[in-house]
Amino acid sequence: MFNKIICAIDGAAITERILLYAMHFGRKEGAVVHIVHAYQLPENYATQDGYDELAQAYRAMARGVVEDARAFLEDVGLQVTGEAIEGPPAQVVLEEADRVGADLILVGHRNPKDVTEMLLGSVSQQILNQSRIPVLVIP
């Protein structure tokens, strides 16, 4: 039923739970798991000295998040691919799902951090509202 699964992670504590679900579905369905970590650079610091180093650190950390998740899933015998992509998280996840032909998106959910997120919606809510494929939101 699920041949390709998008596993959207952000490196937060919930990532471990998302990876457990990816492991379960990957094994049960024999699916390829595609890890996606979307990140946004802090553009409000772009004019400050040292911004290039900060941006490089963000990119390196994002790649590390993906590589750690890949290593975990590969160690349990799954076929795994992954990308760290700069951009708005919901948009990045949905575009990657289309690009790889995913059948399922796994994403975590956290309580809104502030009023803006409450009014505009969380990443998981945006993905749910815009996805054309099933989405499993993991609390």
N, C-alpha and C positions, 0 to 999 in steps of 0.2 A: 504494500500500500504506500509506504513512504520510501522512496529510493534515495532522495537527497534531502538532508535536513540542514537548515540554517540554525546555527547555535549562536545567538547574539549575546555577547558578554561585555562587561565593562571593567572587570577586574575587582569588583566589590565582593563582599562576602557571599552574596547570592550566587556568584559565579560557580561555586562548588556544587550547589544544588542543581543549577542548570546543566552542568557537566554530567551529573549523575543521571539526569533524565536523558541527555544525549547518549550516554553510554547504554542505558536501557533500550531506547528506541533503536539505536544503531545496531545493537546485538540482535534484538528481536526481529527487526525488519531487514537486516543485512544492508543497511543504508550507508551511504557516504555522508559523513558529517562535515559541514563547511562552517568553520569558526569565523565569526565576523566581530571585530572590535572597531567601533567607530569612535573617533575622538575629534575634538575641536581645539585648535590652538587658541591661546588667550590673546586675541587680536588687540585688545585694549592696551597691551604692553608692546606692540609692534615697533613703536618709535623709541623705546628705551634701550640703553646700552645692554648688551648681553642677550638680546631677544633671540638672535640666531642660535645661541647655545641652548636657550630655553626650549626653542622649537625642536632642536635636535634631541634634547632630553625627552620631550613629549613623544616624539616618533619612536625613539628607542624603547621607552616604557611600553608603548602600544604594541610594538613588535614582540616584546617580552611577554606580555599578557597572552598574545596569540600562541607564541611558541610553548609556553607553559601548559596551556590548554591542549594543544596538539600533542605534546609529549604524554600527557595523562591519558588521553583517549587512544593514542597509538600503543601505549603500554598495555592496554586491555584488549588489543587486537583489532581495533577499528580502523577503517580507511578514513583518513582525515585530511582536509585541506584547510587553509585559513588565510585571512587577510586582515591587516590593520589599515583602515581607510580613514582619511581625514574628511570630515563633513558632518552635517546634521545627522544624528544617530538614526532616527526613524527612516529618513530618506535613504541613507546608506544601506541599512538592513533590507529595505524593500527592493532597492535596485540590485543588490547582490542576490536576493532571492530570485528575481527575474533572470539575472545574468546566468546563474548556475542551474536554473530550472528546478528550484526547490519545491518539495511537496509539503513541507511543514516548517514553521518557524518556532523555535524555542526562545523565549525571552523572559527575563525576570521582571518583577514589579516591586517597587518600593513606595513607601508613602511619599506624597509630594513634599519637596523641600521648602517650598515657599508659596506665597499666594499666586505668583505668576504661573508656576507649574500647575497649581490647582485649577486656575482659569483656562490655561492653554492646553492642559493635558500632559500626561507623562509620555515618555517614549513608547512604553508598552501600549498605552491607549491609542496613540497615533498609529502604531503598527496595526492594532486590531481594527481601527476604523478604515484603514486604507488597503489592507492586504486582500489579495484575491485567492490566497491559499489558507489552509487552517493555521491557526496560531495557538500555541499553548503557552499561557502566561503562568509562570511559576512564582508563587509568593515567597 
